[in-house]
Amino acid sequence: MDVSIVFNGEIVVSPSVLNSVLVVLGLSLFFMLASRKVRKADPSEPSQGVVLFLELMVIGVEGLCLELTGDRKGRFGCFIGMLICYLVVANLLGLIGLTTPTSNYTVTLSLALVSLFYLNFSGARAKGLRTHMKDTFLGDFPVLLPLNVIGEFSKILSLSFRLFGNVLSGAVITAVLIYLLGWSTVVLMPVLNLYFDVFSGLLQTMIFSFLLMIWMGDTVPIDEL
C-alpha cells in the first residue's frame, strides 16, 4: 500500500514507506555521530573502528566514480555514497523481519526521480542548461528528438522497475515457499535470506548505482569535472 489520504482525514502510511523514513533517520544519526569521531581522530595515528570504515568507504566510492564517470575531483562521491548506503541498509532490512522499503514502487520511483534530477542538474551545471538540453534531446540528429525523449523517460522506468521488481519478487517467492512448505521452511530460511536479502540486495544496489554513474559519465564531459 502506498502513502494515501483517507477521506475521514486519516493518513495511512505503508510499512515500507515508514521503514524508508527510519532508514534515512538512522543513517543521518549514524553519520552525525561518526563525524564526531572523525573530527576527534588523530591524523598521525592509524585509523581504527568507525573512522577506518568511513575512510575505506570514501576511498571505494571515489574510486568507482573515477572509474565509471572520470570524476577526478570527487564531485559525485557524496551523492553516490549516500545512495549506496541507503540502498544497502534498505535492502537488508528483511534480515531483521522488517518490510524492505524498495519492495514499494513509490520508494524506488522516488529514488529514480531524485537520481535523474541530480544527473541532469550535474549536466546543466557543467555545460549550461541550453547546451545540456540540446545534447540530451537533439544531439547530432534532431530528427531523433522523439526517440531521445523516450530514452530519457525510459531511464526512470529502468531504474525504478528493476530495483522494485527484483526486491519484490524475492519477497513474494519467500512468502510462497513459506505458505507451501510450512514449518519445514525453517531449514531453508537462512539460504533464502542469504540469497534474496543479502546477495540480491547488494547486487541491485550495484546495478542501480553503476547505471547512474555510467550515465553521469556520458552526460557530464570529463574535461568539465
Secondary structure, 3 states (H helix, E strand, C coil): CCCEECCCCCEECCHHHHHHHHHHHHHHHHHHHHHHHHHHCCCCCCCCHHHHHHHHHHHHHHHHHHHHHCCCCCCCHHHHHHHHHHHHHHHCHHHHCCCCHHHCHHHHHHHHHHHHHHHHHHHHHHHCHHHHHHHHHCCCCHHHHHHHHHHHHHHHHHHHHHHHHHHHHHHHHHHHHHHHHHHHHHHHHHHHHHHHHHHHHHHHHHHHHHHHHHHHHHHCCHHHC
